[in-house]
Amino acid sequence: MPKVTLEPQKTTWVRFIDEKATMKVERHCKVYYFKDNILENTSQSVEMKYLFSGLKGGKCIPSSQLIIKEKGIPVTITQTAISMDPTKFSSMTTSDPFVEISDDVASVEKSKVKEKKLSRRVIEREWEETVTRVIKFKNKTGKKVALDTSIFENPADGILFESSNPKPNKTTPPERTWEIKAGKDEEKILSIKFKVKRIEQIRLPPDKSGGVNKGVVDEEFDDLESEAPMPAAQFDNQQVNQQ
């Protein structure tokens, strides 16, 4: 059981708490995917906070500097969160540099493209991509760690969760959570598969020379000619008048 020492904000350096307490570390990683990052290799950050309980009580916990030491060496400098419960308190959230997470694309499979003509010069193309991502957790803390990893699908952006290995421990769409436990210097792997719906619209340029768009261009020219024709009789009358 570690010993907790809290210094007040005043410069008198009188200890506010000097007693033993139970300490627990909470680690959490949240990952959000969008169409502009679902195909990118990246790294994720881990947020952590310290939870202290089992205090004798008597005083509410103010905001104060908190230094976490291991074997006499400071490993984290943070702040306490104000607690109205004198028996427990927590630190503010901070990043954990000793748990490294790489998040890379393992494979991408593309379905057959479907085309639909929206107008004479606009074509819509639609297809699906099956994206498999591999997330690697490297524990460099020198001890066992537990980490909750939350992955968010994004239906509004066409990104849907398909499957994973291992399966999530908790599912509350759009969030799925995995409890990752790693021993000292151990590496854990999480593989996740997504379905990504893609839609693009292509505007065809006029092609007066003929070719792929010749039918479209001819159709446009036909419409223009039908809107304002020049009758032959009018031209003949003009010639007669000139004579």
Secondary structure by P-SEA (a helix, b strand, c coil): cbbbbbbccccccccccbbbbbbbbbbbbbbbbccccccccbbbbbbbbbbbccccccccccbbbbbbbccccccbbbbbccccccccccccbbbbccbbbbbbbccccccbbbbbbccccbbbbbbccbbbbbbbbbbcccbbbbbbbbbbbbccccbbbcccccccccccccbbbbbccccccbbbbbbbbbbbbbbbbbbbccccccccaaaaaaaaaaaaaaabbbbaaaaaaaaaaac
